[in-house]
């Protein structure tokens, strides 16, 4: 089933926390775009002050306000696109695995 949502991911031009969102959007077959923000623009150009909490990645859905928090945005995409289990035990296992992987990659 093709998504009717349009997503925008804003992150640095590197593989990092934003990669989780990119992978989920590609896997779900979503319509999405990426805005790359350089380190200088983010830290010295004033972009950081325009974000909800001063960090990235950012996720916008259908032109709505920017959301942040990597795992929170990943969970949002998975729920919105039907990739999140309705079984609470399966959901727990997924949450635990994603937290462990995230913590291992970004201590």
ABEGO torsion letter per residue (X at the ends): XBBABBBBBBBBBBBBAAAAAAAAAAAAGBBBBBBBBBAAAAAAAGAAAABAAGBOBBBBBGGBBBBBEAAAAAAAAAAAAGABBABAAAAAAAAAAAAAAAAAABX
